[in-house]
Amino acid sequence: MWCGTFSRSLWQVLALAGGVGFATAIGEHPLIGYPDFSHLAPAFVGLGLFVAGLWLSYTPIHYPKGLAGAYRSDELSQPVVA
């Protein structure tokens, strides 16, 4: 990812792979009767960092021109009619 282009589909695959991986790593322990939080703490820290990274990279990947670039400029000046 250092030398390549970070695309929307790559972001989606990373989100899916991380979601499956963390769900498996954290979710299996209570099922086998080993819900020790101190044992799972590193996985929860990793999950938090992973989610933070996805959250911070969402807008630059999905809206490369910024959120204002997602709309036409004339749409922004029109009043919203409900």
N, C-alpha and C positions, 0 to 999 in steps of 0.2 A: 504494500500500500504506500510505501514511501515514494516509489518512482512512478506508480501508476496514477490513473485518474480515479478519484473517489466519486462513484456514481450512485444514483438512487437505488439501483438494483443491488449493488454491493452493500449499501447501508441496510437494505431489507434482509439480505442473507445474513449479515452479521447480527442483526436483531433477532432473527429466527434461531440461528445457531446458539447465540447466547441465552436466549429464553429457554430453549430446550435443555441446554447444558446446565444452567443454574436450577431449573425446575427439577431436573433429575438429581443433581447433587444435593439440593436442599430437601426435596420432597421425599426421597427414598428413606431418609433417616427415621422420621416418625413411623413409617410403615414397618420398619424392621425392629422398632422398639428402642431406638437410640436417639432420643430427642435432646441430647446434651447441648445446651447453647454454647458453652465454651468450645466445644468441638466444631460447631457450625459457625462460630463468629467470623473466621476468615472468609467463609463463603458468603456470608451476609455483607461483609465489607466489600468483597469483590463484586457482588451484585449491585451494591450502591454505586460503586465507581463505574461499573458498566452502564447502568441506567443514566448516570450523570453524563457520561460520554455520549451516549445516544441522544440524550436531550439537547446537549450543547451542539451537536453536529447536525441536528434535524433541519434547522432553518437554512444554514449554508448549503446543504445538499439538496433539499427539496425546493428551495427558493433562492437560487444563486444571485439573483438581482435584488434580493431583500424582499420583505413582505410587501412593500409598496409595488414592486415589480410584478407581483402576482396579479395585479388588476390593471386595467387600462386607466390612464390618467383621467379620461373624461368620465369614467364610472365613479371615481373618487369625488368629483365635484358635484355629482347629481344627488339631490336629496333622496332619502329612503322613504318610499311610500308603502305603508302597510296595508 
